[in-house]
């Protein structure tokens, strides 16, 4: 099971969907936080690196949660809410260009500091792309400011609103 899957988890008894239809249908879930009805944008086989050792895991990514599963039992080993417990993901630059390691910055207790979880996969680029997509999808405008703009040709002042979005680094 060393592959990347973009099929929704709730489609076990249906025919597989194409990439574009699986991605677009994920936002139509009626109860997105229920594990039984969870629709994943993607699932990847990864290796989790911890002080205890290295463990194979299935990394499941949705617009609402990031979940790791034990591949032998399919039980949930970790679950992170994207809106509150996920900060971002970064590649770990290795000595060669074939490095497969990356960090996911998450909060385990819901209110403490974010900490990096080290993972590796041959699908690192695809995983980081999906993780960045869900991060940018949750960021909205922080504030709106009224701005006056002078039209040079008509010499009129036009009022419009400037939306400011926090990107975070």
ZIFENCOR-V936862 format. One line per field, one symbol per residue. phi: phi as a letter, one per 20 degrees, with the letter a starting at -180 (. if undefined). burial: I if it has 16 or more other C-alpha atoms within 10 Angstrom, else O. Layout:
phi->???
burial->???
This chain:
phi->.dbdcdeffedfddffefgfffffefeeffcfefffdfdefaccecdedcfeqdcfbdeddcfdbdcdcffedlefebbcfffddddrbcfefefcfefdebddecdednbeffcedecbafdgfffffffffffffeedfebccfceceeffeldedebddeddeemc
burial->OOOIIIIIIOOOOOOOOOOOOIIOOIOOOOOIOOOOOIIIIIIIIIIIIOOOOOOIIIIIIIIIIIIIIOIOOOOOOOIIIIOOIIIIIIIOOOOOOOOIIIIIIIIIOOOOOIOOOIIIIIIIOOIIOIIOOIIOOOOOOOOOOOOOOOOOOOOOOOOOOOOOOOOOO
